[in-house]
Amino acid sequence: MLSALYRYKACGRWGLLMLVYAAAMWVAVVYRGEHWVVDVLAGLVCAIVAFLAVEGAARRWAARARTHITLTARVASPALPLKGARRTVDPHRASDRGAR
């Protein structure tokens, strides 16, 4: 079921073919006596909850990254020093180390 949900997200209607495959597997494992119907339904619920949790976390993570980039762009230092601002010394620059 989890693969069907991600395939549907990636491919749209063609992802529904994966759902047909998943349903065939559910019928097969119940028919062969490998699992009970409750097992199949519990797996279905677990797959849906996992899909929604991962997608929600990815959405929040992407929104947070966009916000961080926006805030960083707003507080970026100016290209030219402000009038009266002191220049900081960078020990990695040759001109600040006294090298010529």
Beta strands, then each sheet from edge to edge (+ up, - down):
end
